[in-house]
Amino acid sequence: MLVAHRLRVPFVDTDALIVEQLGPIEAIFAEHGEAYFRDIERDVAVAALERARSLPSVVALGGGAVTDDHVRRALAELEHVVWLTAPVDVLLARCGGGAGLADGEGAARPLACDEGVFRRLYAQRRAVYEQTATASVDNDGARPLDEVVAALVALVEGGLSDQTSRSADTLPTAGEV
């Protein structure tokens, strides 16, 4: 949200859109299962990314969204797609510390309830994040938030030259600040 504010563009959090439309993600998982949630997540993410092509925006995706081919194709149409990196322990703590606690938006992270499952998912997804991202920025919590935001703004305003960048042949990923 801070990056969008600095760039003066809309901020779209696809998980928040899902919660707004259908209720808590944890409840969707419990009542309908992960496959049902992933279908919804794909549709919401692709729609948000397609809008971002004509209306520049900062779009935050859930961690599993980029595993979907449709989402990756939509991301590939965008100029800037950044993976916010952090050690798996930091990510786990942000998602509830293995206790399935709610995040700041009140949406529980069902796949963060079990630390072992979370670590396996991260290991499986990491390569997709790396291949999909056009750039990455470290957001491990040790850097001041203003530095992370400044790095992200610099990527958009000045291109990828001074940041960790990926080959132009690869597809892009997303994250949020």
C-alpha positions in Angstrom: 0.0 0.0 0.0 2.9 2.4 0.8 4.4 1.8 -2.7 1.1 2.6 -4.4 0.8 5.7 -2.3 4.3 6.9 -3.3 3.6 6.1 -6.9 0.1 7.7 -6.7 -1.6 4.6 -8.2 -4.3 2.3 -6.8 -3.4 -0.5 -4.5 -5.2 -3.9 -5.0 -4.9 -6.8 -2.6 -6.5 -9.8 -4.2 -6.9 -11.7 -0.9 -8.7 -8.6 0.6 -11.0 -8.6 -2.5 -11.8 -12.3 -2.0 -12.5 -11.7 1.7 -14.7 -8.7 0.9 -16.7 -10.7 -1.7 -16.9 -14.2 0.0 -15.8 -13.9 3.6 -12.7 -15.2 5.4 -10.2 -17.3 3.4 -10.0 -19.8 6.2 -13.8 -20.3 6.0 -13.6 -20.8 2.2 -11.0 -23.4 2.7 -13.0 -25.1 5.5 -16.3 -25.1 3.6 -15.3 -25.6 0.0 -11.6 -26.8 0.0 -8.4 -25.5 -1.5 -9.3 -26.2 -5.1 -12.4 -24.0 -4.9 -10.4 -21.2 -3.3 -7.6 -21.5 -6.0 -10.3 -21.1 -8.7 -11.6 -18.0 -7.1 -8.1 -16.7 -6.4 -7.2 -17.2 -10.1 -10.2 -15.3 -11.4 -9.7 -12.4 -9.0 -6.0 -12.2 -9.6 -6.3 -12.4 -13.4 -9.0 -9.7 -13.4 -6.9 -7.4 -11.2 -3.8 -8.0 -13.4 -5.7 -7.3 -16.6 -7.0 -4.0 -15.1 -3.4 -3.1 -14.2 -2.5 -3.3 -17.8 -4.7 -0.2 -18.6 -4.6 1.4 -15.1 -1.2 1.2 -13.5 -1.6 -0.3 -10.1 0.2 -2.1 -7.3 -1.3 -5.5 -7.1 -0.6 -7.8 -4.1 -1.2 -11.5 -4.7 -1.4 -14.3 -2.2 1.5 -16.7 -2.1 -0.1 -19.5 -4.1 -1.5 -17.3 -6.9 1.6 -17.4 -9.1 1.5 -21.2 -9.2 -1.5 -20.9 -11.6 -0.6 -20.7 -15.3 -3.3 -18.2 -16.0 -2.0 -15.8 -13.3 1.6 -16.2 -14.6 0.4 -15.4 -18.1 -1.4 -12.3 -16.9 1.7 -11.3 -14.9 3.9 -11.7 -18.0 1.9 -8.9 -19.7 3.1 -6.4 -17.0 6.3 -4.5 -17.1 7.2 -4.7 -13.4 6.6 -7.8 -11.3 8.5 -7.9 -8.0 9.1 -10.8 -5.6 9.5 -9.5 -2.1 12.0 -12.0 -0.6 12.5 -12.9 3.1 13.7 -16.0 4.9 11.1 -18.7 5.4 11.1 -18.2 9.2 10.2 -14.5 8.7 7.4 -15.4 6.2 6.0 -18.0 8.6 5.9 -15.5 11.4 4.1 -13.0 9.2 1.6 -15.6 8.3 0.8 -16.6 11.8 3.9 -18.4 13.0 2.6 -21.9 12.3 -0.4 -21.2 14.5 -2.7 -20.2 11.7 -3.2 -16.8 13.3 -5.0 -14.0 11.4 -2.9 -11.5 9.5 -3.4 -7.7 9.8 -6.5 -7.9 7.6 -8.2 -10.5 9.7 -7.8 -13.2 7.0 -6.3 -16.4 8.4 -3.7 -18.3 6.4 -4.9 -21.9 6.3 -1.7 -23.3 4.8 0.4 -21.6 7.5 -1.2 -23.6 10.3 1.4 -26.4 10.0 5.0 -25.3 9.9 6.1 -28.4 8.0 3.5 -27.8 5.3 4.4 -24.2 5.1 8.1 -24.9 4.6 7.3 -27.6 1.9 5.0 -25.2 0.1 7.7 -22.5 0.1 10.3 -24.9 -1.1 8.0 -26.0 -4.0 7.0 -22.4 -4.9 10.4 -20.7 -4.6 11.5 -21.7 -8.1 8.2 -20.4 -9.5 8.7 -17.1 -7.7 12.3 -16.8 -9.0 11.3 -17.7 -12.6 8.3 -15.5 -12.6 9.7 -12.3 -11.0 11.3 -9.6 -13.2 13.0 -8.4 -10.0 13.3 -9.1 -6.3 13.6 -6.9 -3.3 14.7 -8.1 0.1 11.9 -7.5 2.7 13.2 -9.5 5.6 12.3 -7.1 8.3 15.9 -6.1 9.0 15.8 -3.2 6.5 13.8 -0.2 7.4 10.4 -0.2 5.6 11.2 3.1 4.0 14.2 1.5 2.3 12.1 -1.4 1.0 9.5 1.1 -0.3 12.2 3.3 -1.9 13.7 0.2 -3.7 10.4 -0.7 -5.1 9.6 2.8 -6.2 13.0 3.0 -7.8 12.3 -0.2 -9.8 9.2 1.3 -11.3 10.5 4.8 -11.8 14.0 4.0 -13.0 13.8 0.5 -14.4 15.5 -2.7 -13.1 19.1 -1.6 -13.6 20.1 -1.1 -9.9 18.1 -4.0 -8.3 18.3 -7.7 -8.5 16.7 -8.4 -11.9 15.8 -11.4 -13.9 16.3 -12.2 -17.6 13.9 -10.5 -19.9 13.0 -14.0 -21.1 11.4 -15.0 -17.8 7.9 -14.4 -16.6 7.1 -12.1 -13.7 5.7 -12.5 -9.7 4.1 -10.3 -7.1 4.3 -9.5 -3.4 3.2 -6.8 -1.1 4.5 -4.2 1.3 
